Amino acid sequence: MKSLMVLVAVIAGLLGVPAAASAAPELSLPAPGGPLPIGLRTLHLTDQRRADPWVPEKRRELMVNVWYPAVPIGRAPLYMTNAESAAAVAGRKLDLPPDALSKVRVHSRENAPSLPGRRPLVVLSPGAGNNRITLTSVAEHLAAQGFVVAGIDHAYEAWATEFPDGLRHCVACGQPNDPWPAAIANRAVDTTFVIDTLLKDRRWSIDATKIGMAGHSAGGSATAAAMAADRRIKAGVNVDGPFFGTVSLDRPFLLLTSPTGEKYYRASWDETWPRLTGPKKQDLVENSGHSSVTDAAILIDQLGLRPHLPPAEVENQYGSIDSRKALKFFRDELTGFFKQWSAR
């Protein structure tokens, strides 16, 4: 199996080449298609029981975004921090202001009070090299539909994530051997820790019997691993990620694939599929790319970068599908799946 690094889709890499103009563009994510206003809280969590696998002298720390139905008061949050934006702009020599990517318009309110009511939970895990923010459009849509959504930044597995003590970069991305089988197992432990933490947090009233999980690429791999390790996760969605090791599940599972994923991961999917004995479905998203589920597909089109990217990158990461059409498909599929299998 080819390494996940073949398909790493970091936001800096997705932006790819210098923009045509230096004026700061008006960037925004599509509005969520649900009736409820959304809040966003960012959590810095430390699991004191574990050393970090990439930097063993540190305890395992995570940055987590929690989107949730909220009272519509307060200011709009930054899409990413100014430091994360500056790192992306400088790292790729983009002809943009350093803070341009922090100003992407989102549809939540920072630290807004939660609306009353017990809520189902969906955990999101991003792709290898990706920051948690790359699934914001999916998360906002689910939150507007009534879910609490937790996006996990798995430390040292993303291009640049700001922690309270500064930026942390992708240690896993520079490993000489394939680090992702071990990383996927560790992401499963991250997931259980986050679920435990959120269930104890009184800012949200999460129904512990209604938990689902979805992930993109390595995050999809992590979804299967987390479900195998934690039976509280009632249903899972893998968007274009391989399976690692022997995975056997008896709960609902949805596999959404792209032509790129079909090329690299079909053998893994075929091997594992018979061991998924619960309700299951797989669907090839025609003309999509490996990263069509992420915000990056929307942002590169708003920046006008698609014609300037290498054709092979466009085909692999975005395909020829309209980015908004692709996002609507993924939003609708995930919402319907979790309403049917984990939230009822």
SELUM-380298 format. One line per 5 residues: number of its first residue (from 0); their letters; for each residue x, y negated, z of C-alpha. Coordinates in steps of 0.02 Angstrom, whole numbers. Layout:
residues N
NUM) a) X Y Z  ...
This chain:
residues 344
0) mkslm) 0 0 0  66 -171 -44  99 -286 102  -33 -412 149  100 -544 118
5) vlvav) 70 -518 -69  -96 -605 -41  -54 -726 101  -162 -879 73  -97 -1015 186
10) iagll) -184 -1182 167  -23 -1267 115  5 -1137 -18  -174 -1153 -75  -149 -1336 -108
15) gvpaa) 1 -1281 -207  68 -1430 -304  71 -1619 -285  -96 -1703 -311  -114 -1817 -459
20) asaap) -144 -1975 -358  -79 -2042 -193  -246 -2116 -137  -325 -2017 3  -467 -1915 -74
25) elslp) -642 -1898 0  -639 -1717 56  -789 -1630 133  -857 -1457 166  -1029 -1410 101
30) apggp) -1168 -1439 227  -1224 -1285 321  -1390 -1214 267  -1471 -1193 437  -1594 -1291 543
35) lpigl) -1489 -1315 700  -1360 -1452 736  -1186 -1389 778  -1058 -1419 914  -874 -1374 913
40) rtlhl) -757 -1342 1059  -575 -1296 1042  -505 -1179 1175  -325 -1142 1222  -324 -968 1299
45) tdqrr) -183 -871 1382  -189 -684 1414  -77 -668 1565  -77 -478 1551  15 -473 1384
50) adpwv) 179 -531 1312  165 -606 1139  221 -474 1012  312 -604 905  393 -704 1046
55) pekrr) 404 -582 1192  467 -710 1318  295 -794 1308  126 -735 1367  1 -710 1226
60) elmvn) -84 -876 1188  -226 -910 1067  -312 -1062 997  -498 -1029 971  -632 -1136 889
65) vwypa) -808 -1107 954  -952 -1171 846  -1126 -1163 922  -1302 -1237 913  -1290 -1405 1001
70) vpigr) -1371 -1568 1047  -1321 -1684 902  -1221 -1811 1001  -1038 -1858 998  -907 -1888 865
75) aplym) -857 -1777 721  -701 -1673 757  -545 -1669 650  -544 -1528 524  -365 -1489 573
80) tnaes) -250 -1587 686  -143 -1729 619  13 -1626 652  -57 -1477 556  -106 -1589 412
85) aaava) 65 -1673 408  151 -1503 407  48 -1447 258  73 -1609 161  261 -1615 194
90) grkld) 290 -1430 171  214 -1430 -3  270 -1606 -52  91 -1659 -84  62 -1835 -145
95) lppda) -61 -1867 -3  -60 -1964 160  4 -1853 303  -166 -1853 389  -270 -1822 231
100) lskvr) -315 -1643 275  -365 -1687 452  -500 -1800 380  -598 -1667 287  -780 -1701 331
105) vhsre) -861 -1565 436  -1037 -1550 506  -1014 -1520 692  -1000 -1634 844  -851 -1620 959
110) napsl) -891 -1549 1132  -1078 -1577 1110  -1189 -1495 1242  -1257 -1325 1194  -1439 -1305 1152
115) pgrrp) -1531 -1191 1275  -1560 -1007 1237  -1464 -844 1234  -1364 -827 1075  -1285 -687 974
120) lvvls) -1096 -699 949  -994 -681 789  -804 -672 801  -704 -727 647  -524 -676 609
125) pgagn) -429 -764 468  -314 -692 336  -128 -663 355  -41 -831 359  -206 -924 378
130) nritl) -262 -1041 515  -434 -1016 597  -497 -1175 512  -498 -1091 341  -666 -1008 385
135) tsvae) -750 -1167 448  -883 -1171 310  -939 -994 353  -933 -1031 540  -1036 -1190 528
140) hlaaq) -1170 -1101 427  -1184 -960 553  -1192 -1083 698  -1330 -1181 611  -1425 -1016 600
145) gfvva) -1417 -990 789  -1255 -895 818  -1110 -938 931  -956 -917 820  -778 -894 884
150) gidha) -635 -919 759  -471 -848 825  -299 -915 782  -184 -767 809  -24 -853 868
155) yeawa) 129 -846 755  27 -771 612  -26 -935 529  66 -1066 427  59 -1199 565
160) tefpd) -54 -1204 716  -45 -1340 847  -41 -1282 1027  -31 -1399 1177  160 -1387 1170
165) glrhc) 173 -1418 982  163 -1330 815  190 -1144 801  233 -1070 634  214 -897 557
170) vacgq) 344 -782 633  257 -629 560  273 -699 384  462 -691 392  480 -512 453
175) pndpw) 591 -402 342  478 -250 360  289 -247 344  229 -320 510  43 -310 478
180) paaia) -4 -135 539  58 -183 713  -16 -358 696  -188 -285 656  -184 -176 812
185) nravd) -134 -329 914  -275 -433 838  -397 -303 904  -331 -336 1080  -344 -524 1047
190) ttfvi) -526 -499 1000  -573 -406 1158  -486 -539 1262  -583 -678 1175  -749 -587 1195
195) dtllk) -714 -559 1380  -672 -743 1402  -825 -809 1310  -946 -696 1402  -886 -773 1566
200) drrws) -897 -953 1503  -1057 -1038 1561  -1050 -1169 1423  -1128 -1036 1312  -1262 -909 1352
205) idatk) -1202 -765 1244  -1300 -604 1234  -1171 -468 1265  -1280 -342 1173  -1276 -445 1012
210) igmag) -1096 -460 953  -1032 -450 775  -866 -483 691  -805 -531 518  -635 -567 444
215) hsagg) -546 -613 284  -401 -506 219  -298 -462 374  -446 -525 475  -555 -396 387
220) sataa) -429 -263 432  -434 -327 611  -624 -317 613  -619 -130 584  -481 -107 713
225) amaad) -573 -213 842  -735 -116 815  -642 47 841  -569 -19 1004  -720 -113 1073
230) rrika) -894 -37 1059  -975 -202 1109  -950 -256 928  -1110 -192 848  -1076 -233 665
235) gvnvd) -929 -288 559  -886 -369 392  -722 -348 299  -695 -476 161  -560 -407 46
240) gpffg) -444 -332 176  -365 -158 178  -393 -29 314  -240 17 416  -219 190 491
245) tvsld) -363 308 520  -521 208 549  -683 296 597  -839 195 639  -1020 239 673
250) rpfll) -1091 63 668  -1149 -50 525  -1010 -108 411  -1007 -220 257  -860 -226 135
255) ltspt) -855 -374 14  -720 -361 -118  -640 -465 -256  -557 -404 -416  -390 -447 -333
260) gekyy) -431 -340 -182  -489 -200 -296  -316 -202 -376  -218 -191 -213  -332 -106 -86
265) raswd) -453 10 -176  -357 166 -121  -371 112 61  -557 80 45  -592 246 -41
270) etwpr) -493 341 91  -585 260 237  -762 249 167  -815 429 209  -766 398 392
275) ltgpk) -885 251 406  -1040 348 460  -1155 205 510  -1259 99 390  -1136 34 262
280) kqdlv) -1126 -64 101  -991 -124 -15  -1010 -258 -147  -888 -322 -279  -906 -511 -297
285) ensgh) -883 -530 -485  -759 -661 -545  -708 -707 -367  -532 -719 -298  -454 -654 -139
290) ssvtd) -479 -823 -52  -651 -869 -120  -726 -850 54  -612 -985 126  -627 -1174 129
295) aaili) -472 -1185 20  -571 -1140 -136  -683 -1291 -105  -539 -1408 -63  -429 -1369 -213
300) dqlgl) -575 -1410 -327  -609 -1574 -237  -425 -1617 -254  -427 -1571 -439  -283 -1450 -417
305) rphlp) -349 -1295 -504  -282 -1347 -678  -111 -1380 -601  -90 -1214 -512  -7 -1063 -594
310) paeve) -141 -966 -689  -98 -804 -598  -125 -890 -429  -293 -959 -484  -348 -787 -545
315) nqygs) -288 -696 -389  -346 -820 -258  -501 -904 -332  -551 -815 -492  -666 -904 -614
320) idsrk) -819 -911 -501  -883 -1084 -450  -817 -1113 -274  -984 -1175 -207  -1077 -1027 -282
325) alkff) -952 -909 -202  -968 -992 -33  -1158 -984 -40  -1147 -797 -76  -1031 -762 70
330) rdelt) -1132 -870 189  -1295 -785 141  -1222 -610 148  -1144 -631 320  -1296 -718 393
335) gffkq) -1416 -585 329  -1303 -443 385  -1280 -505 562  -1463 -550 582  -1508 -373 530
340) wsar) -1377 -274 626  -1302 -368 773  -1425 -505 821  -1590 -413 828
